Amino acid sequence: MAALTTIAQFEIRYGQNITGDDINRVSALIDDASAIVLDVADLTTDWTAATLPAVVLPVLCEVVRRAFDNPSGLSGETIGDYTWRGGAASSGVYLTTEEKRTVRRAASKLGVVSLDLSNDLPLTTLDPRYTSYANDEGVIIVNAAEPVDY
């Protein structure tokens, strides 16, 4: 599987040049993020770096940036007397719910499925003594006796 973006495209969006040992790390993160994006899009999607939808490239770069900037998934910091703590962050390469939705929409796979609904309870039978009728407002009343005016 080929990477869906290049280090140069990532650098443009990241705003810094990647040098030294970070080149190998970013390259591996791009490969990982590409695999996850293709998995979310459905492995039958045949995207390449040349055919990647424009809307997916920033998602891919954000996934790589998140993993590159915060590889340990830190969610807080302490500087002197100042302490900040957030909720538990995920570490590694992952897509958020919104990112998954964007990728699926680009792949025309919105996750809509049909379900075969079954009911294990028996259906009630209609009482033959009753019928359907429309009330004064035009609402159809099913399996009920029509009111009698006395």
Helices and strands as residue ranges (DSSP letters): H 7-14, H 22-41, H 56-69, E 76-79, E 82-85, H 97-106, E 131-134, E 140-144
